[in-house]
Amino acid sequence: MTVVRMRCGINARLYMAGFLLVILCWPVQAFGDISKSIAAGDQAMAIKDYLVAEKIYTEVLQTDPENFRVMKSLAEVKITLKKYKEAETLLGKILAMEVSNGKKVLVTIEGETEPQEAELVDETVILKEDSKNNMRNYLTPVLPEPVPHYRLFFFKSGKMELVPKRRAQIRYKGVPRHVRLEVTEMQGQVKMKLIESAGSKGPDEMVALEGGCFKMGTDKGEPDEQPVHEVCVSPFKMDKFEVTQREFQLKMGTNMSLYKGADLPVESVTWIEADQYCTKSNKRLPTEAEWEYAARAGSSTEYAWGDEFDTSQANYCDKACAENLKDNKASDGFPVTAPVGSFPANAFGLHDMAGNVNEWVADWMEEKYYMLSPKKNPTGPVRSERVMRGGTNTKVLRGGSWSNGAPELRSANRKALWVDYRIEDLGFRCAADQ
């Protein structure tokens, strides 16, 4: 590789493959210069000269700030250079763009003022400069003095044409769906890197609960919440917050959450993974009785704060929620999950015992268990440890989530899913003996 010093004082590299000169000495212009610059950036990436690629793509975006293709390439460079925050910003801009269902583009030909609508059939067709734009030349191009062309179908004329890249500028009408999927995956990887770099905040805070007797269940809810019965639990400790992605990822080495963020609750987590995390932390999942004792925090009302739902107390399916059951009259400030502790703690000092994510507990589900439950430290019905998915062999979920309506956030509400089930409103917190 030969290094050439340009008169402007900036180094450029002469790449032997194709004799492509990467020029860094003047601003990027329209039409052919943009295409040449993008090609130069791609070539720099191909030989892993990421700093040069970063500079070229950045200059292109100064001229063409909505070019998602260049944004994506620049984001890839930023990821390689471990500039994750900058990559996240670029990817976020792409995801904010309209989605296109095809390869429809607007084409501005050099010398023309109005763009034309077309479909991009082939992004790069190599032709000799004086070749005619016919199918024979497309199939058997003459390679000396190669000239890259776009192969475009123009809607107005109804004709397919080959247009030299240096004489045309194309702009997608929205981001193609397949590109959006790729960018979404990249964003998830970047967010995991940012979570990893955030590090731990230290040991999870736990609240010591003295235990005691309380009225479990309700006579106003679903059949599986009845009858109201007295339960007594021994002293125990409960995590003050739902387990965050920061702590889960550091301890487990993975993060399957759909809505990624260091201080967001880990979600899309199975009961098996929740159980493994608590065990690895020298803790355990709370029993269903412990969970309701902690959620009620001394109350006997429908919610820990009273019998009427209060939108300021919990993250639930408000008007920003995408679910059909959303409450169009209220806003809690979060369309999906919220950072743990965003809402007031209950009287025991525990946050998000109602809403944000549903929380796994240790017990197997039995709809009529309350009729048979022992009074002291009930642990739920007995099931085989080998039982996985199927039938009624499910584990209990408590608390409701961002995707649920207010009734599912009641202290007595019960739900259940299979131990290997994964969905974006499932999380957990751990408990421990005192």
C-alpha positions as CSV (number, residue, x, y, z in Angstrom):
1,M,0.0,0.0,0.0
2,T,1.4,3.4,-1.0
3,V,0.8,6.5,1.0
4,V,0.4,9.7,-1.0
5,R,0.6,13.2,0.5
6,M,-1.8,15.6,-1.1
7,R,-1.1,19.3,-1.5
8,C,-3.8,20.1,1.2
9,G,-1.6,18.4,3.8
10,I,-4.0,15.4,4.4
11,N,-2.9,11.9,3.8
12,A,-4.8,9.8,1.3
13,R,-4.2,6.1,0.3
14,L,-3.9,4.7,-3.1
15,Y,-5.6,1.3,-3.0
16,M,-4.1,-1.1,-5.4
17,A,-7.3,-3.1,-5.8
18,G,-9.0,-1.0,-8.5
19,F,-6.5,1.9,-8.2
20,L,-9.1,3.8,-6.1
21,L,-7.8,7.1,-4.8
22,V,-9.5,8.2,-1.5
23,I,-9.6,11.9,-1.6
24,L,-10.0,13.8,1.6
25,C,-9.0,17.3,0.5
26,W,-12.2,18.9,-0.6
27,P,-15.8,18.9,0.3
28,V,-18.1,16.3,-1.1
29,Q,-20.3,17.5,-4.0
30,A,-23.5,16.2,-5.6
31,F,-24.0,13.5,-8.2
32,G,-20.8,11.6,-9.2
33,D,-18.7,13.0,-6.4
34,I,-21.1,11.6,-3.7
35,S,-21.1,8.2,-5.4
36,K,-17.3,8.3,-5.7
37,S,-16.9,9.3,-2.0
38,I,-19.3,6.5,-0.9
39,A,-17.3,4.0,-2.9
40,A,-14.1,5.4,-1.4
41,G,-15.6,5.0,2.1
42,D,-16.6,1.4,1.3
43,Q,-13.1,0.6,0.0
44,A,-11.6,2.0,3.2
45,M,-13.9,-0.2,5.2
46,A,-13.0,-3.2,3.1
47,I,-9.3,-2.9,4.0
48,K,-10.2,-2.0,7.6
49,D,-8.9,1.6,7.4
50,Y,-11.8,2.7,9.7
51,L,-10.5,6.2,10.5
52,V,-10.4,7.1,6.8
53,A,-13.9,5.6,6.3
54,E,-15.2,7.5,9.2
55,K,-14.0,10.8,7.8
56,I,-15.4,10.1,4.3
57,Y,-18.8,9.0,5.5
58,T,-19.0,12.0,7.8
59,E,-18.3,14.4,5.0
60,V,-20.9,12.7,2.8
61,L,-23.5,13.2,5.5
62,Q,-22.7,16.9,5.7
63,T,-23.9,17.2,2.1
64,D,-26.6,14.5,2.2
65,P,-27.7,14.3,5.9
66,E,-30.7,12.0,5.2
67,N,-28.7,9.3,3.4
68,F,-29.6,6.3,5.6
69,R,-27.2,4.0,3.6
70,V,-24.2,6.2,4.6
71,M,-25.6,6.6,8.2
72,K,-25.7,2.8,8.5
73,S,-22.1,2.4,7.1
74,L,-20.9,5.2,9.5
75,A,-22.6,3.5,12.4
76,E,-20.8,0.2,11.5
77,V,-17.5,2.1,11.6
78,K,-18.3,3.8,14.9
79,I,-19.1,0.4,16.4
80,T,-15.8,-1.0,15.2
81,L,-14.0,2.1,16.7
82,K,-16.0,1.5,20.0
83,K,-17.8,4.8,19.7
84,Y,-21.1,3.2,20.7
85,K,-22.9,6.4,21.8
86,E,-22.3,8.0,18.4
87,A,-23.4,4.8,16.7
88,E,-26.6,4.7,18.7
89,T,-27.5,8.2,17.6
90,L,-27.0,7.4,13.9
91,L,-29.0,4.2,14.2
92,G,-31.8,6.0,16.1
93,K,-32.0,8.5,13.2
94,I,-32.5,5.7,10.7
95,L,-35.2,4.0,12.8
96,A,-37.0,7.3,13.1
97,M,-37.4,7.4,9.3
98,E,-40.4,6.2,7.3
99,V,-40.4,2.6,6.2
100,S,-40.5,1.8,2.5
101,N,-42.1,-1.4,1.1
102,G,-39.8,-1.8,-1.9
103,K,-37.0,-0.1,-3.7
104,K,-38.8,3.1,-4.8
105,V,-36.4,6.0,-5.2
106,L,-36.3,9.6,-6.3
107,V,-33.7,10.1,-9.0
108,T,-32.2,13.5,-9.9
109,I,-30.3,13.4,-13.2
110,E,-27.4,15.9,-13.7
111,G,-28.7,18.9,-15.5
112,E,-32.3,18.3,-14.6
113,T,-34.1,20.2,-11.8
114,E,-37.0,17.9,-11.0
115,P,-36.4,14.4,-9.5
116,Q,-38.1,11.4,-11.2
117,E,-39.8,8.4,-9.4
118,A,-38.2,5.1,-10.2
119,E,-37.5,1.6,-8.9
120,L,-33.9,0.7,-8.2
121,V,-33.5,-2.7,-9.9
122,D,-29.7,-3.0,-9.5
123,E,-27.5,-0.7,-7.5
124,T,-24.3,-1.3,-9.4
125,V,-23.9,-2.3,-13.0
126,I,-20.4,-2.0,-14.5
127,L,-20.2,-0.7,-18.1
128,K,-17.7,0.8,-20.3
129,E,-18.2,4.6,-20.7
130,D,-19.3,4.5,-24.3
131,S,-21.4,1.3,-24.0
132,K,-25.1,1.4,-24.9
133,N,-27.7,0.8,-22.2
134,N,-29.1,-2.5,-23.5
135,M,-29.4,-6.0,-22.1
136,R,-26.5,-7.4,-24.1
137,N,-24.1,-4.9,-22.6
138,Y,-25.6,-5.5,-19.1
139,L,-25.0,-9.2,-19.4
140,T,-21.5,-9.0,-21.0
141,P,-20.0,-5.7,-19.9
142,V,-16.7,-4.4,-21.2
143,L,-14.6,-4.0,-18.1
144,P,-11.7,-1.7,-19.2
145,E,-12.4,1.8,-17.9
146,P,-15.3,0.6,-15.8
147,V,-18.1,3.0,-15.0
148,P,-20.7,2.1,-12.3
149,H,-24.3,2.6,-13.2
150,Y,-27.7,2.4,-11.6
151,R,-30.2,0.1,-13.3
152,L,-33.5,2.0,-12.9
153,F,-37.1,1.5,-14.0
154,F,-38.7,4.9,-14.5
155,F,-42.4,4.9,-13.7
156,K,-43.3,7.9,-15.9
157,S,-41.7,6.6,-19.1
158,G,-42.2,2.9,-18.2
159,K,-38.7,2.2,-19.4
160,M,-35.7,0.5,-17.8
161,E,-32.5,2.5,-18.1
162,L,-28.9,2.3,-17.0
163,V,-27.7,5.7,-15.6
164,P,-24.1,6.4,-14.7
165,K,-23.8,7.0,-10.9
166,R,-21.7,10.1,-11.4
167,R,-24.6,11.7,-13.3
168,A,-27.4,10.8,-10.9
169,Q,-28.3,11.1,-7.3
170,I,-30.9,8.7,-5.8
171,R,-32.8,9.0,-2.6
172,Y,-35.0,6.2,-1.2
173,K,-38.6,7.0,-0.4
174,G,-38.3,5.7,3.1
175,V,-36.0,3.1,4.6
176,P,-36.4,-0.4,3.0
177,R,-37.9,-2.9,5.5
178,H,-34.9,-5.3,5.3
179,V,-32.5,-2.4,6.1
180,R,-34.7,-1.4,9.1
181,L,-34.5,-4.9,10.4
182,E,-30.7,-4.9,10.1
183,V,-30.5,-1.5,11.9
184,T,-32.8,-2.7,14.7
185,E,-30.5,-5.7,15.3
186,M,-27.4,-3.4,15.2
187,Q,-29.1,-1.0,17.7
188,G,-29.7,-3.9,20.1
189,Q,-26.0,-4.9,19.9
190,V,-24.9,-1.3,20.5
191,K,-27.2,-0.9,23.5
192,M,-25.8,-4.1,25.0
193,K,-22.3,-2.7,24.6
194,L,-23.5,0.5,26.3
195,I,-25.0,-1.5,29.1
196,E,-21.8,-3.4,29.5
197,S,-19.7,-0.2,29.7
198,A,-22.1,1.3,32.3
199,G,-20.9,-1.3,34.8
200,S,-22.6,-2.3,38.1
201,K,-24.0,0.1,40.6
202,G,-23.0,-2.3,43.3
203,P,-25.0,-4.9,45.3
204,D,-28.7,-4.9,44.7
205,E,-30.6,-3.0,47.4
206,M,-32.8,-5.2,49.5
207,V,-35.5,-4.2,52.0
208,A,-35.8,-6.3,55.2
209,L,-39.4,-7.2,55.8
210,E,-40.5,-8.3,59.3
211,G,-43.2,-10.7,58.1
212,G,-46.4,-11.4,59.8
213,C,-50.0,-12.3,59.0
214,F,-52.2,-10.7,56.3
215,K,-55.4,-11.3,54.3
216,M,-54.4,-12.7,50.9
217,G,-56.6,-12.6,47.9
218,T,-59.9,-10.8,47.2
219,D,-63.6,-11.6,47.0
220,K,-64.0,-8.9,44.3
221,G,-61.7,-10.3,41.6
222,E,-61.3,-13.5,39.5
223,P,-62.1,-17.0,40.8
224,D,-58.5,-17.8,41.2
225,E,-58.1,-14.8,43.6
226,Q,-60.7,-16.3,46.0
227,P,-61.3,-16.9,48.8
228,V,-59.7,-14.3,51.0
229,H,-57.6,-16.2,53.5
230,E,-55.2,-15.5,56.3
231,V,-51.5,-16.2,55.5
232,C,-48.5,-15.7,57.7
233,V,-45.0,-15.3,56.3
234,S,-41.7,-15.4,58.2
235,P,-39.2,-12.4,58.0
236,F,-37.5,-12.2,54.6
237,K,-35.8,-9.7,52.3
238,M,-37.0,-8.4,49.0
239,D,-35.2,-6.6,46.2
240,K,-36.1,-2.9,46.4
241,F,-36.3,-2.7,42.5
242,E,-37.0,-5.1,39.7
243,V,-33.8,-6.7,38.4
244,T,-32.2,-4.3,35.8
245,Q,-30.6,-5.2,32.5
246,R,-27.4,-3.8,33.9
247,E,-27.2,-6.4,36.6
248,F,-28.7,-9.2,34.7
249,Q,-26.3,-8.8,31.7
250,L,-23.2,-8.5,34.0
251,K,-24.1,-11.6,35.9
252,M,-25.6,-13.8,33.2
253,G,-23.6,-12.6,30.1
254,T,-26.7,-12.1,28.0
255,N,-29.6,-9.8,27.6
256,M,-32.7,-10.8,25.7
257,S,-34.7,-7.7,26.5
258,L,-36.6,-6.1,23.6
259,Y,-36.4,-2.6,25.1
260,K,-32.8,-2.3,26.0
261,G,-31.3,0.1,28.6
262,A,-29.0,-0.3,31.6
263,D,-31.6,0.8,34.2
264,L,-34.7,-0.6,32.5
265,P,-36.0,-3.9,34.0
266,V,-34.8,-7.0,32.3
267,E,-37.7,-8.4,30.3
268,S,-38.4,-11.2,27.9
269,V,-36.9,-13.4,30.6
270,T,-38.1,-16.9,31.2
271,W,-38.9,-18.3,34.7
272,I,-35.9,-20.6,34.3
273,E,-33.5,-17.7,33.7
274,A,-35.0,-15.7,36.5
275,D,-34.6,-18.6,38.9
276,Q,-31.0,-19.1,37.7
277,Y,-30.2,-15.4,38.2
278,C,-31.5,-15.4,41.8
279,T,-29.6,-18.6,42.6
280,K,-26.4,-17.2,41.2
281,S,-26.9,-14.1,43.4
282,N,-27.3,-16.3,46.5
283,K,-31.0,-15.4,46.6
284,R,-34.3,-17.0,45.4
285,L,-37.5,-16.1,43.8
286,P,-40.1,-14.9,46.3
287,T,-43.1,-17.2,47.0
288,E,-46.4,-15.9,45.9
289,A,-47.5,-15.3,49.5
290,E,-44.3,-13.3,50.1
291,W,-44.8,-11.3,47.0
292,E,-48.4,-10.3,47.9
293,Y,-47.4,-9.5,51.4
294,A,-44.7,-7.2,50.1
295,A,-46.9,-5.6,47.4
296,R,-49.8,-4.9,49.8
297,A,-47.4,-3.2,52.3
298,G,-49.9,-3.4,55.1
299,S,-52.9,-2.4,52.9
300,S,-56.1,-4.3,52.4
301,T,-57.3,-2.3,49.4
302,E,-57.3,-3.2,45.7
303,Y,-54.0,-1.3,45.2
304,A,-51.4,-0.5,47.8
305,W,-52.4,3.1,47.6
306,G,-56.2,2.6,47.7
307,D,-59.2,1.1,45.9
308,E,-59.1,3.4,42.9
309,F,-56.4,3.3,40.3
310,D,-53.9,6.2,40.4
311,T,-52.1,6.9,37.1
312,S,-49.2,8.6,38.9
313,Q,-48.4,5.4,40.9
314,A,-47.5,2.9,38.2
315,N,-46.4,2.2,34.6
316,Y,-49.4,0.6,32.8
317,C,-51.0,0.6,29.4
318,D,-51.8,4.3,28.9
319,K,-52.6,6.3,25.7
320,A,-49.0,5.8,24.4
321,C,-49.4,2.0,24.7
322,A,-49.9,0.0,21.5
323,E,-52.3,-2.5,23.0
324,N,-56.0,-2.5,22.3
325,L,-56.9,-2.1,26.0
326,K,-54.9,1.1,26.4
327,D,-56.3,3.9,28.6
328,N,-56.7,6.8,26.1
329,K,-57.5,9.3,28.9
330,A,-54.2,9.0,30.8
331,S,-50.4,9.2,30.4
332,D,-47.8,7.8,32.7
333,G,-44.9,9.1,30.7
334,F,-43.7,5.8,29.3
335,P,-45.0,3.9,26.2
336,V,-43.2,0.7,27.3
337,T,-40.9,-0.1,30.2
338,A,-39.7,2.6,32.6
339,P,-36.3,2.8,34.4
340,V,-36.8,1.0,37.7
341,G,-37.8,3.3,40.6
342,S,-39.5,5.8,38.3
343,F,-42.7,5.6,40.3
344,P,-43.2,6.1,44.1
345,A,-42.3,3.3,46.5
346,N,-45.0,1.6,48.5
347,A,-45.2,1.8,52.3
348,F,-42.5,-0.9,52.6
349,G,-40.1,1.0,50.4
350,L,-40.5,-1.3,47.4
351,H,-40.8,0.2,43.9
352,D,-42.8,-1.1,40.9
353,M,-44.7,-3.8,42.8
354,A,-47.6,-2.7,40.5
355,G,-46.8,-2.2,36.8
356,N,-43.7,-1.9,34.7
357,V,-43.1,-5.6,34.2
358,N,-44.9,-8.7,35.4
359,E,-42.8,-10.5,38.0
360,W,-42.2,-14.3,38.2
361,V,-42.6,-15.9,41.6
362,A,-41.5,-19.3,42.8
363,D,-45.0,-21.0,43.0
364,W,-46.6,-23.3,40.5
365,M,-50.1,-22.1,39.5
366,E,-53.3,-23.8,40.8
367,E,-56.5,-21.9,40.4
368,K,-58.1,-23.5,43.5
369,Y,-55.0,-23.4,45.7
370,Y,-56.3,-20.7,48.0
371,M,-59.0,-23.2,49.2
372,L,-56.2,-25.6,50.3
373,S,-53.4,-23.2,51.1
374,P,-51.6,-23.7,54.5
375,K,-51.7,-20.7,56.7
376,K,-47.9,-20.5,57.4
377,N,-45.4,-19.8,54.6
378,P,-47.4,-21.4,51.7
379,T,-45.2,-22.4,48.8
380,G,-47.8,-23.3,46.2
381,P,-48.8,-26.7,44.9
382,V,-46.3,-29.5,44.3
383,R,-45.2,-30.2,40.7
384,S,-42.6,-32.4,39.1
385,E,-39.3,-30.6,38.6
386,R,-39.2,-32.1,35.1
387,V,-42.4,-30.4,34.1
388,M,-42.0,-27.9,31.3
389,R,-44.6,-26.5,29.0
390,G,-48.1,-28.0,28.7
391,G,-51.5,-28.0,30.2
392,T,-51.8,-26.2,33.6
393,N,-48.2,-26.7,34.5
394,T,-47.4,-23.0,34.8
395,K,-45.7,-20.6,37.1
396,V,-47.4,-17.6,38.7
397,L,-46.9,-14.0,37.6
398,R,-47.7,-11.0,39.7
399,G,-47.9,-7.2,39.5
400,G,-49.0,-6.4,36.0
401,S,-47.0,-4.5,33.5
402,W,-46.7,-1.6,31.0
403,S,-48.8,-3.6,28.6
404,N,-51.7,-4.4,31.0
405,G,-54.8,-2.4,32.0
406,A,-55.3,-1.1,35.6
407,P,-57.3,-4.2,36.8
408,E,-54.2,-6.4,36.3
409,L,-52.1,-4.2,38.5
410,R,-54.3,-5.0,41.6
411,S,-52.4,-6.5,44.5
412,A,-54.4,-9.7,44.4
413,N,-54.3,-10.3,40.6
414,R,-52.8,-13.6,39.5
415,K,-51.6,-14.8,36.1
416,A,-49.5,-17.7,35.0
417,L,-47.3,-18.8,32.1
418,W,-45.0,-21.8,31.2
419,V,-41.5,-21.7,32.6
420,D,-39.8,-21.3,29.2
421,Y,-42.2,-18.6,28.0
422,R,-40.6,-15.4,26.8
423,I,-42.3,-12.1,26.1
424,E,-41.4,-8.4,26.5
425,D,-43.5,-7.7,29.7
426,L,-42.0,-10.5,31.9
427,G,-39.4,-9.6,34.5
428,F,-38.7,-10.4,38.2
429,R,-37.1,-9.5,41.5
430,C,-35.4,-11.7,44.0
431,A,-36.0,-12.5,47.7
432,A,-33.8,-14.0,50.4
433,D,-34.2,-15.3,53.9
434,Q,-33.2,-13.1,56.8
